[in-house]
Amino acid sequence: MQLYKGKTWEVVFGEWSQEFIGYSIISCNTENLSDLTSDDWAELGKLEKELERVCKKIFGATMFNFSCLMNNAYRDNEKPHVHFHFMPRYKNEVNLFNKKYIDKHFGYNFWKWDLNKFKRQKDIFTKKEKQEIFKMIKNEYKIN
């Protein structure tokens, strides 16, 4: 579900997983970080800043993890491209759709638990609820 499409970057809402409410991917077709121009970096900064603003305003996000991990492309024999995972983190409980969302590993790197299905953060939202979260973000998102 696309939030933004610009000259270089695209922002896609992570409808497949909202284990961190507002999780999105910011990506471009550039293969290496070193190939990004100053303008590309400036646009990336604006996009990331806007995602932070929106997730703070709507959901009360406390802080944000922002990571660029390119290993899978090489492992899976795909053409690598620069992309960043945007993960809002929540110190306080969030009540959404009559559900209590708790970021159970707040303050820790989420990758530590990601591969362990018993310790990982659970995605508690239905497909319909994820679509509603997307609409909430899309309606507030101010970069076109």
N, C-alpha and C positions, 0 to 999 in steps of 0.2 A: 504494500500500500504506500504509494508515493506521497511524501509530504512536500517535496521540493525537487525541482529539476532546473539546474542552471547551466552556465557555460561549461564548467568543469565538473561540478559536483552534483550528486543526487542524494537525497535523504529518503530512506525507506524505513517506515515503521515496521518493527518486528512482530508482525501478526502471528508468526509461528511460535513465539514465546514472549510472554510478558512477565517472566520471573522477576524482572526489575521494571516496575511500571514506567512506561515511556521509552523502553529499550528501542533503539533505532540504529541503523547503519548509515554512515556517510561514506559514499564511495565515488570513485572516478575511474576512468579507463587507463590512467597513467600506471606504468608498470613498477616504477621505483620512486620512493620518496624523494630521492635526489633530483628527479626530473620535474618536480613541482616548481612552478614559478612563484615569484613574490605575490603576484595577484592571486594565484591558486591558494596560497597559505592565508592570505587576507580573507578570501571568501570562506575558507574552512573555519577560520576564527569567528566570523559573523554567524555562520550556521550553528556552530557549537554553542556560542553565547546565546543565541535565540532558543535553542533546545533547552538550555539550562533555565532561562527565564520562564519558559512555558511550564516546565515540570515543577519548578518552585511554586509558580502561581497556582496551577491547577491541583497538584497533588501534594505540595509541601515537601518536595525533595530537599534533602539536607546537603548533599554533596554529589559529586559525579565521578565515575571512572570513565576513562576515555582511552581505548587501547587500539593499537595497530598490530595485528598478528597475521603474518603472511605465510606461515609454515604450511598450512593446508594446501595451498595452490601447488606448491612444489611436491608435496607428498602425493597429491591426487593427480599429478600431471596435467594441471590446468594452467592456463595463462594467468600469471599473477597480476593483480591490480591493487592499487592502494585503496584501502578501506579502513575505516575506524568504527569500532563498536562504542556506542554511547550508552552508558548504564547509569541512570539515576539511582542514588542510594538513599535510604530512608532510616533515620534514627528513630523516628516515631511511627507508631502504627497508623496505617491509612485505612479508612473505612470507605469502601467503594462497592456499589451494587449490593449492599447489605452483607458484605464480606469484610473480614478483618485481614488486611495484608500486613505481614510482619517480615521485614528484611532481616532474616535470622542471622546473617553473617555481616551485618553492618560493621564497618570499620576494618574489614578484612578483604583481601584480594579474593574475588569470587572464583578464580580459576582453581584455587586450592581444593575446592569441593566439587567442581563442575563434573568431573568424571565419575564421581561416586554417587549413584542414584539414591542412596540412603541419606547422604549428607547434603546433597545439593538443594538449592533454593527451589521451592515448588512453584509452578505456574498454576495459580488457582482460578484463572479466568476462562470462561467459555469463549467460543468463537464469536458469538454475538457481543459479549462484553468487550472483547478485544476490538471489535469494530466500533463500539461506542467510545472506547479510549482513544482510538485513532481520530474519530470525529471531534472529540474534545480538543485534542492537540491541534488538529488541522484548522479548527475554527479560531484558535488563539494564535497560531503561527503567523508571524507578520512579514516573513521574507517570501517574495514571489519571484 
